[in-house]
Amino acid sequence: MTGPATSCPGGSGAGAAGPDAGGAAAELLRRLAARGETLAVAESLTGGLLAAAIVDVPGASAVFRGGLVVYATDLKESLAGVPAELLAERGPVDPDVALALAEGARTRCRADWGLATTGVAGPDPQHGVAVGTAYVAAAGPGGALVRPLTAPGDRAAVRAAAVTAAVALLTTLTTRSGPA
């Protein structure tokens, strides 16, 4: 399922992932802990920034299993299990690749939920994909969801917007799948 495109302003202020990432991540982890569920991530665009935002929350170890930083395209296949045919046909910045990354994080790290990011942070477009184009995805017992993201700004702003959008996406998905 693909949701509407989102445009997020670049974050500056509290934390590398933007001013709201810490509070939103804390709320997400609280919700998952109350449900007895775990989380793993697969990151391309954010290169570990999503995992860092999660582990910045005290008590994250009760929920967070770990993650995969699969910046290189071949690692998306070998470590996260993204089908080679999908990568060859569409490239690494694609909604179905984001979903496969989320499912790969979930299965490879044996977590209830997988959360993923892929996109182009810049400064130059990649394979015809514009800077600021990204996809965030979540997969778990409540289903799977992917959202496109158009994030203006420099590399830091694009990466921070993706972290914020990923946390918001999983919060939405866990809200739909039942009470905390």
Phi and psi restraints in degrees (value plus and minus 20) as a CYANA .aco file:
   2 THR   PHI    -134.0   -94.0
   2 THR   PSI     109.7   149.7
   3 GLY   PHI    -112.6   -72.6
   3 GLY   PSI    -199.0  -159.0
   4 PRO   PHI     -88.1   -48.1
   4 PRO   PSI     133.0   173.0
   5 ALA   PHI     -83.7   -43.7
   5 ALA   PSI     126.6   166.6
   6 THR   PHI    -144.2  -104.2
   6 THR   PSI     117.8   157.8
   7 SER   PHI    -133.7   -93.7
   7 SER   PSI     100.4   140.4
   8 CYS   PHI    -136.7   -96.7
   8 CYS   PSI     114.1   154.1
   9 PRO   PHI     -88.8   -48.8
   9 PRO   PSI     132.2   172.2
  10 GLY   PHI     -85.0   -45.0
  10 GLY   PSI     120.4   160.4
  11 GLY   PHI    -106.5   -66.5
  11 GLY   PSI     115.7   155.7
  12 SER   PHI    -159.9  -119.9
  12 SER   PSI     129.0   169.0
  13 GLY   PHI      99.4   139.4
  13 GLY   PSI    -149.0  -109.0
  14 ALA   PHI     -89.9   -49.9
  14 ALA   PSI      86.0   126.0
  15 GLY   PHI      66.7   106.7
  15 GLY   PSI     132.5   172.5
  16 ALA   PHI     -86.2   -46.2
  16 ALA   PSI     -44.0    -4.0
  17 ALA   PHI    -113.0   -73.0
  17 ALA   PSI      -9.1    30.9
  18 GLY   PHI      80.8   120.8
  18 GLY   PSI     145.3   185.3
  19 PRO   PHI     -88.3   -48.3
  19 PRO   PSI     -46.4    -6.4
  20 ASP   PHI    -119.6   -79.6
  20 ASP   PSI     -29.7    10.3
  21 ALA   PHI     -82.2   -42.2
  21 ALA   PSI     -60.9   -20.9
  22 GLY   PHI     -83.4   -43.4
  22 GLY   PSI     -68.6   -28.6
  23 GLY   PHI     -85.8   -45.8
  23 GLY   PSI     -60.7   -20.7
  24 ALA   PHI     -87.7   -47.7
  24 ALA   PSI     -60.0   -20.0
  25 ALA   PHI     -85.2   -45.2
  25 ALA   PSI     -60.6   -20.6
  26 ALA   PHI     -82.1   -42.1
  26 ALA   PSI     -62.7   -22.7
  27 GLU   PHI     -85.3   -45.3
  27 GLU   PSI     -61.7   -21.7
  28 LEU   PHI     -81.5   -41.5
  28 LEU   PSI     -66.7   -26.7
  29 LEU   PHI     -84.4   -44.4
  29 LEU   PSI     -56.9   -16.9
  30 ARG   PHI     -81.3   -41.3
  30 ARG   PSI     -64.8   -24.8
  31 ARG   PHI     -82.5   -42.5
  31 ARG   PSI     -66.7   -26.7
  32 LEU   PHI     -85.3   -45.3
  32 LEU   PSI     -61.0   -21.0
  33 ALA   PHI     -82.3   -42.3
  33 ALA   PSI     -61.8   -21.8
  34 ALA   PHI     -83.0   -43.0
  34 ALA   PSI     -48.4    -8.4
  35 ARG   PHI    -110.9   -70.9
  35 ARG   PSI     -26.5    13.5
  36 GLY   PHI      52.0    92.0
  36 GLY   PSI       9.8    49.8
  37 GLU   PHI    -130.5   -90.5
  37 GLU   PSI     136.5   176.5
  38 THR   PHI    -136.6   -96.6
  38 THR   PSI     145.8   185.8
  39 LEU   PHI    -157.2  -117.2
  39 LEU   PSI     122.7   162.7
  40 ALA   PHI    -158.0  -118.0
  40 ALA   PSI     139.8   179.8
  41 VAL   PHI    -147.8  -107.8
  41 VAL   PSI     133.4   173.4
  42 ALA   PHI    -149.5  -109.5
  42 ALA   PSI      99.3   139.3
  43 GLU   PHI    -141.3  -101.3
  43 GLU   PSI     113.6   153.6
  44 SER   PHI    -133.3   -93.3
  44 SER   PSI     -95.1   -55.1
  45 LEU   PHI     -69.2   -29.2
  45 LEU   PSI     -64.7   -24.7
  46 THR   PHI    -106.2   -66.2
  46 THR   PSI     -32.1     7.9
  47 GLY   PHI      30.7    70.7
  47 GLY   PSI      14.9    54.9
  48 GLY   PHI      86.2   126.2
  48 GLY   PSI     -29.9    10.1
  49 LEU   PHI     -86.2   -46.2
  49 LEU   PSI     -55.4   -15.4
  50 LEU   PHI     -84.9   -44.9
  50 LEU   PSI     -68.1   -28.1
  51 ALA   PHI     -79.8   -39.8
  51 ALA   PSI     -60.4   -20.4
  52 ALA   PHI     -83.2   -43.2
  52 ALA   PSI     -61.2   -21.2
  53 ALA   PHI     -82.7   -42.7
  53 ALA   PSI     -56.0   -16.0
  54 ILE   PHI     -91.1   -51.1
  54 ILE   PSI     -68.1   -28.1
  55 VAL   PHI     -96.0   -56.0
  55 VAL   PSI     -29.1    10.9
  56 ASP   PHI     -88.4   -48.4
  56 ASP   PSI     -38.0     2.0
  57 VAL   PHI    -101.6   -61.6
  57 VAL   PSI     103.5   143.5
  58 PRO   PHI     -77.5   -37.5
  58 PRO   PSI     115.0   155.0
  59 GLY   PHI      65.4   105.4
  59 GLY   PSI     -12.9    27.1
  60 ALA   PHI     -77.7   -37.7
  60 ALA   PSI     -48.6    -8.6
  61 SER   PHI     -84.0   -44.0
  61 SER   PSI     -36.7     3.3
  62 ALA   PHI     -91.6   -51.6
  62 ALA   PSI     -38.4     1.6
  63 VAL   PHI    -144.3  -104.3
  63 VAL   PSI     -61.1   -21.1
  64 PHE   PHI    -102.6   -62.6
  64 PHE   PSI     100.4   140.4
  65 ARG   PHI    -106.8   -66.8
  65 ARG   PSI     -55.4   -15.4
  66 GLY   PHI     127.7   167.7
  66 GLY   PSI    -186.0  -146.0
  67 GLY   PHI    -183.8  -143.8
  67 GLY   PSI     153.0   193.0
  68 LEU   PHI    -141.8  -101.8
  68 LEU   PSI     106.6   146.6
  69 VAL   PHI    -121.9   -81.9
  69 VAL   PSI      87.1   127.1
  70 VAL   PHI    -137.8   -97.8
  70 VAL   PSI      46.9    86.9
  71 TYR   PHI     -88.0   -48.0
  71 TYR   PSI     -62.3   -22.3
  72 ALA   PHI     -99.4   -59.4
  72 ALA   PSI     121.4   161.4
  73 THR   PHI     -78.2   -38.2
  73 THR   PSI     -62.0   -22.0
  74 ASP   PHI     -83.6   -43.6
  74 ASP   PSI     -48.2    -8.2
  75 LEU   PHI     -93.2   -53.2
  75 LEU   PSI     -46.1    -6.1
  76 LYS   PHI     -80.1   -40.1
  76 LYS   PSI     -57.2   -17.2
  77 GLU   PHI     -96.9   -56.9
  77 GLU   PSI     -74.5   -34.5
  78 SER   PHI     -92.0   -52.0
  78 SER   PSI     -53.9   -13.9
  79 LEU   PHI    -118.6   -78.6
  79 LEU   PSI     -58.9   -18.9
  80 ALA   PHI    -119.9   -79.9
  80 ALA   PSI     -29.2    10.8
  81 GLY   PHI      59.9    99.9
  81 GLY   PSI      -2.0    38.0
  82 VAL   PHI     -88.3   -48.3
  82 VAL   PSI     110.3   150.3
  83 PRO   PHI     -78.5   -38.5
  83 PRO   PSI     112.8   152.8
  84 ALA   PHI     -78.6   -38.6
  84 ALA   PSI     -57.6   -17.6
  85 GLU   PHI     -82.9   -42.9
  85 GLU   PSI     -60.2   -20.2
  86 LEU   PHI     -83.3   -43.3
  86 LEU   PSI     -65.7   -25.7
  87 LEU   PHI     -83.7   -43.7
  87 LEU   PSI     -60.1   -20.1
  88 ALA   PHI     -87.3   -47.3
  88 ALA   PSI     -59.4   -19.4
  89 GLU   PHI     -95.9   -55.9
  89 GLU   PSI     -59.9   -19.9
  90 ARG   PHI    -137.8   -97.8
  90 ARG   PSI     -35.2     4.8
  91 GLY   PHI      64.5   104.5
  91 GLY   PSI     154.8   194.8
  92 PRO   PHI     -97.7   -57.7
  92 PRO   PSI     -36.5     3.5
  93 VAL   PHI    -124.3   -84.3
  93 VAL   PSI      70.9   110.9
  94 ASP   PHI    -178.0  -138.0
  94 ASP   PSI     125.4   165.4
  95 PRO   PHI     -82.8   -42.8
  95 PRO   PSI     -57.0   -17.0
  96 ASP   PHI     -91.7   -51.7
  96 ASP   PSI     -50.5   -10.5
  97 VAL   PHI     -86.1   -46.1
  97 VAL   PSI     -61.8   -21.8
  98 ALA   PHI     -80.4   -40.4
  98 ALA   PSI     -63.5   -23.5
  99 LEU   PHI     -83.0   -43.0
  99 LEU   PSI     -62.3   -22.3
 100 ALA   PHI     -84.5   -44.5
 100 ALA   PSI     -56.6   -16.6
 101 LEU   PHI     -83.7   -43.7
 101 LEU   PSI     -64.0   -24.0
 102 ALA   PHI     -82.7   -42.7
 102 ALA   PSI     -64.3   -24.3
 103 GLU   PHI     -86.8   -46.8
 103 GLU   PSI     -57.2   -17.2
 104 GLY   PHI     -83.0   -43.0
 104 GLY   PSI     -62.5   -22.5
 105 ALA   PHI     -80.9   -40.9
 105 ALA   PSI     -63.9   -23.9
 106 ARG   PHI     -81.3   -41.3
 106 ARG   PSI     -69.9   -29.9
 107 THR   PHI     -96.6   -56.6
 107 THR   PSI     -62.6   -22.6
 108 ARG   PHI     -88.5   -48.5
 108 ARG   PSI     -52.3   -12.3
 109 CYS   PHI    -119.5   -79.5
 109 CYS   PSI     -16.1    23.9
 110 ARG   PHI      32.6    72.6
 110 ARG   PSI      32.8    72.8
 111 ALA   PHI    -133.5   -93.5
 111 ALA   PSI     139.7   179.7
 112 ASP   PHI     -90.2   -50.2
 112 ASP   PSI     -58.3   -18.3
 113 TRP   PHI    -143.6  -103.6
 113 TRP   PSI     121.5   161.5
 114 GLY   PHI    -138.3   -98.3
 114 GLY   PSI     121.1   161.1
 115 LEU   PHI    -151.2  -111.2
 115 LEU   PSI     114.9   154.9
 116 ALA   PHI    -159.7  -119.7
 116 ALA   PSI     135.0   175.0
 117 THR   PHI    -154.4  -114.4
 117 THR   PSI     122.1   162.1
 118 THR   PHI    -171.3  -131.3
 118 THR   PSI     127.2   167.2
 119 GLY   PHI     147.4   187.4
 119 GLY   PSI    -188.3  -148.3
 120 VAL   PHI    -141.5  -101.5
 120 VAL   PSI      94.1   134.1
 121 ALA   PHI    -109.4   -69.4
 121 ALA   PSI     -37.4     2.6
 122 GLY   PHI      75.0   115.0
 122 GLY   PSI    -199.8  -159.8
 123 PRO   PHI    -104.1   -64.1
 123 PRO   PSI     -30.6     9.4
 124 ASP   PHI    -134.8   -94.8
 124 ASP   PSI     131.7   171.7
 125 PRO   PHI     -81.4   -41.4
 125 PRO   PSI     137.8   177.8
 126 GLN   PHI    -146.1  -106.1
 126 GLN   PSI     104.2   144.2
 127 HIS   PHI      31.3    71.3
 127 HIS   PSI      20.6    60.6
 128 GLY   PHI      60.2   100.2
 128 GLY   PSI     -15.9    24.1
 129 VAL   PHI    -117.9   -77.9
 129 VAL   PSI     108.9   148.9
 130 ALA   PHI     -89.8   -49.8
 130 ALA   PSI     129.2   169.2
 131 VAL   PHI     -79.1   -39.1
 131 VAL   PSI     116.8   156.8
 132 GLY   PHI      74.1   114.1
 132 GLY   PSI     -26.9    13.1
 133 THR   PHI    -101.4   -61.4
 133 THR   PSI     109.0   149.0
 134 ALA   PHI    -171.3  -131.3
 134 ALA   PSI     143.2   183.2
 135 TYR   PHI    -154.4  -114.4
 135 TYR   PSI     117.6   157.6
 136 VAL   PHI    -139.1   -99.1
 136 VAL   PSI     124.8   164.8
 137 ALA   PHI    -163.8  -123.8
 137 ALA   PSI     132.2   172.2
 138 ALA   PHI    -155.9  -115.9
 138 ALA   PSI     124.3   164.3
 139 ALA   PHI    -161.3  -121.3
 139 ALA   PSI     120.3   160.3
 140 GLY   PHI    -199.1  -159.1
 140 GLY   PSI    -184.0  -144.0
 141 PRO   PHI     -84.8   -44.8
 141 PRO   PSI     -40.1    -0.1
 142 GLY   PHI    -111.8   -71.8
 142 GLY   PSI     -12.9    27.1
 143 GLY   PHI      91.9   131.9
 143 GLY   PSI    -188.1  -148.1
 144 ALA   PHI    -153.0  -113.0
 144 ALA   PSI     130.1   170.1
 145 LEU   PHI    -171.9  -131.9
 145 LEU   PSI     120.7   160.7
 146 VAL   PHI    -149.8  -109.8
 146 VAL   PSI     124.6   164.6
 147 ARG   PHI    -152.3  -112.3
 147 ARG   PSI     116.2   156.2
 148 PRO   PHI     -98.6   -58.6
 148 PRO   PSI     134.4   174.4
 149 LEU   PHI    -160.0  -120.0
 149 LEU   PSI     113.2   153.2
 150 THR   PHI    -137.6   -97.6
 150 THR   PSI      92.1   132.1
 151 ALA   PHI    -137.6   -97.6
 151 ALA   PSI      96.2   136.2
 152 PRO   PHI     -97.3   -57.3
 152 PRO   PSI     139.6   179.6
 153 GLY   PHI      94.8   134.8
 153 GLY   PSI    -190.9  -150.9
 154 ASP   PHI    -101.9   -61.9
 154 ASP   PSI    -197.8  -157.8
 155 ARG   PHI     -73.3   -33.3
 155 ARG   PSI     -66.3   -26.3
 156 ALA   PHI     -82.4   -42.4
 156 ALA   PSI     -61.2   -21.2
 157 ALA   PHI     -86.9   -46.9
 157 ALA   PSI     -61.6   -21.6
 158 VAL   PHI     -84.6   -44.6
 158 VAL   PSI     -65.9   -25.9
 159 ARG   PHI     -84.5   -44.5
 159 ARG   PSI     -62.4   -22.4
 160 ALA   PHI     -83.8   -43.8
 160 ALA   PSI     -60.9   -20.9
 161 ALA   PHI     -83.1   -43.1
 161 ALA   PSI     -57.2   -17.2
 162 ALA   PHI     -86.6   -46.6
 162 ALA   PSI     -60.2   -20.2
 163 VAL   PHI     -82.0   -42.0
 163 VAL   PSI     -68.7   -28.7
 164 THR   PHI     -79.6   -39.6
 164 THR   PSI     -64.6   -24.6
 165 ALA   PHI     -86.2   -46.2
 165 ALA   PSI     -58.1   -18.1
 166 ALA   PHI     -85.1   -45.1
 166 ALA   PSI     -66.0   -26.0
 167 VAL   PHI     -82.7   -42.7
 167 VAL   PSI     -62.9   -22.9
 168 ALA   PHI     -83.2   -43.2
 168 ALA   PSI     -59.2   -19.2
 169 LEU   PHI     -82.2   -42.2
 169 LEU   PSI     -67.8   -27.8
 170 LEU   PHI     -88.3   -48.3
 170 LEU   PSI     -53.9   -13.9
 171 THR   PHI     -81.0   -41.0
 171 THR   PSI     -64.3   -24.3
 172 THR   PHI     -81.4   -41.4
 172 THR   PSI     -66.0   -26.0
 173 LEU   PHI     -85.7   -45.7
 173 LEU   PSI     -59.7   -19.7
 174 THR   PHI     -93.3   -53.3
 174 THR   PSI     -46.7    -6.7
 175 THR   PHI     -88.6   -48.6
 175 THR   PSI     -59.6   -19.6
 176 ARG   PHI     -88.3   -48.3
 176 ARG   PSI     -50.5   -10.5
 177 SER   PHI    -109.4   -69.4
 177 SER   PSI     -15.7    24.3
 178 GLY   PHI     119.9   159.9
 178 GLY   PSI     149.0   189.0
 179 PRO   PHI     -91.8   -51.8
 179 PRO   PSI     136.1   176.1
